[in-house]
Amino acid sequence: LSFVMNSLYLATFALKVVAHNKISMGQMLQDFGKFLGMFLLVLFSFTIGLTQLYDKGYTSKEQKDCVGIFCEQQSNDTFHSFIGTCFALFWYIFSLAHVAIFVTRFSYGEELQSFVGAVI
């Protein structure tokens, strides 16, 4: 009988403590929205900063007969454009620097297919 009473006491105590931890879907979505907003704010801040830092004095006047990743001599011009920096920082979050280098070396003036392919 003592074991049963102790178990009931422990159960009521646990319910008093745990009952306040109900998960609310609305609150969870608000928290996720706040996190996503802060994440995008930090991502765009670093993107703007890196673009401003590395874009000074960059001139792309040399004519190439090849486009994007198909050139034999590649230049690492990832941080010279806003979208390239955004792609690079996104892939660096997941420690996939090789994907960032591959994805950011395409011509931004190409068709929509290149952009969608790089995002995928």
N, C-alpha and C positions, 0 to 999 in steps of 0.2 A: 504494500500500500504506500509505503514511503517513496518507493521508486516512481510510482504513478504520479504522486503529488509533486515530486521534484520535476518530473518531466513536464507536467502541466504548467508549473510555475515557469520553467525555462521556455516553454512554448509561448506563453503569454508575454513574457519579457521580450522574446525574439520578435513576436508580432508587433509589439509597440515600437521597437527599433526599426524593423524592416518596412513597416507600413508606410513610412514617410518617403520611401524610395520608389514610389510609383513612377513609371515612365509615361510621360505625356508626349503624344505624337506631335502636337502643336509646338510644344517647347523644344522638342528635339529638332524639328524643322527650323525653328528660329535660331537655335544654336548652330546648326549646320550652315544656315545662311550667313550668320556672323563669321563663322570660320572661313567660309568660301570668300566672303568679302575681304577679310583681312589677308587671306592667301593671295587673292588677285591684286590687292593694294601693294603687298610686298613684292610680288612678281613684277608688276609694272614699274614699281620704283626702281628695282634693280635693273630692269630692262632699259629704262630711260637713262639711268646713271652709266651703265656700261656702254650704251650707244653714244652718249655724249663724250665719254672718256676715250673710246677707241676710234671715233669717227673724225677726230680732228686731223686735218692734213691728209685725209685719205682721198686719193684721186683715182678714179677708174677710167682712165682715158685710153688705156691700151686695148687695141682691137684683137679679139681672139676669133679664130675660125671654128671654135668649139664652144659648146654651151654646157654649163652646170658641171655635173660629176663626170662627164665624159672627157674632160680636158686632161691631157697627160700631166701638165704642170699645174698643180692645184695651189691656190693661195687661200690662206685661212682668213677669209673676210667675213667670218660669222658675225662679229659684233659691229659691223658697219651699217647694218640696217635694223630697224625696229623689229620687224617680223623674224629676222634671222636670230636676233638676240633672244626673243621670246621663245622660239623653238629650242634654242640651245639650253636656256635655263630650265625649261620644262623637262628636257631629257636628262640634264645634270642632276635633277632632284632624284631620279631613279638610278643614278650612277651609270648611265648609258651614254657616255661621251662619244663612243664610236657612232651611235645612231645620230647624235646631234650633229656631228661633222658631216655625215652622209646626207641628212635631211636639209641642212642649211645651205648646201652648195647647189642650189638650182637657180635658174634665172627667174627673177620675180616678175618679169614682164611677159612670161609665157601664159598659156591658157589656163583656164580653171582646173583642168585635169592635173596639172603639175602641183597646184596648191592642194587639191584634195588628196592626191597621192602622197604628198609629204605629210599631211596631217594624219592620214591613216597609218 
